[in-house]
Amino acid sequence: MGNSSEIYKITFLNKGKVYEVFVNQVYQSDLYGFIEVEGYMFNEKSQVVVDPNEEKLKSEFNGVKRSFIPMQAIVRIDEVEKSGVCKITSGDNIAPFPVSLVGGKSDVKDS
C-alpha cells in the first residue's frame, strides 16, 4: 500500500462518529497499534451545492500531513478506482473492536 496512483477509502471511528475519507497512502505505523494515512483527497470540483460534512472534514484535516489512527478504530480499508465524497455519519450501530494491549492488575500475581 502506498503507490501514488492508488486511492484508499478509510472508514474509522472518531469521537463516536464514523469518518469516511479518501487518501493516497496507508501503511502500518512504527508506533505500535496505529495505522498511518496521508495524502487526504477532497472533492475539489467546483460545485454549486456544498456538502457541509465534507467542508467540516476539510477544515478538520486542513494542514494535516499525516494521521495516526488506532487499529481498533479502523472499520474498513478499501482500495477504490476513484475518490468520492468524504463524510461523517453517526456511529450508532458500530462499536469499536474491544482490544486490550496491556494486561490488567488481575493478570499480575505477587510473589
N, C-alpha and C positions, 0 to 999 in steps of 0.2 A: 504494500500500500504506500502510495506516496508519489506516483508518477504525476507530473503536472497536467497531463491530459485527462486524468481520471477525476471523476466527481463523485463524492460520497454524501449521502443523506444520513445525518446522525440524529437519532431520536434519543433524548435523555431527560431525566427528571432534574428539576432545579426549583427549589423553594415551593414544592407542592404542585408545580405546573409541568407540563410536557413541552419541551422545546424541540423543534424540528428545524435543523439548519443544514445548509449545504456548504461543503468545504472541499479544498483541493488535496489536503494531506491528512492522513490519520495514521498514527503509529503508537506502539507501546512506549510509555514514558520510562525514563531512568528512575523516576520517582515511583516507588513500589505501590501498586494498586491504582495507577492512573493511566488514562489514555490521553495522548496529546493530539489536538486538532489545530490546524492552521489553514490560512487562506480562505477566510469566510467569503461566501459568494451571496450577494443580494441581487434581487431582480432590478437591474439598472435601466430597464426600458422606460422611456418616458410614458407615463400613464396619466390619464385624466383622473382615474379613481385611485386613491391612495389607501393602501391596506394599513390600518393602524397597528396591527400585530407586527408586521414586517418593519414598520417605522420604529416601533419600540425595540425590536431586536437590533436594528441598525444603530440606534443610539446606545444601547447597552454594550454592544461589541465594537463601538467606534474606537479606533486606536488600539485594539487588542491584536497583538501579533500572534499569540499562541494561547490556547486554553488547555488546562489540565483538568480533565473530567474524571471523577472517581469511577472505577469499573462497575461498581454496584449501581451507579446512577444510569448507566447505559441501558437503553431498552433495545435498540437495534441500530445496526450499521449496514447500509445498503450502498452498493456501487450502482450509480444510475447513469443513463445516457446524457441527460441534461439537467441543469439546476431548475428548481421550481421556486415557489413562494415559501419563504421561511415563516414559521408561525409558532404561536404559543397557544396551547389548549389546556383545559383543566385536566388535572391528573386524578380525577375522582375514581376511575376504575383501574388504575395502575398503581401497584405498590412496589417500592424498591426491594430488590433481592436481599434477603437477610444474610449478611456476611459478618463473621467475627474474625478480625485479623489478629486480635490479641486475646489470649485466654483470660478468663475472669479469675478473681481471687480464689474461687472454689476449686480451680484447677491446680493450685499450688498447695502442697502439703508441707507442714512444718516438720522438721526432723528433730 
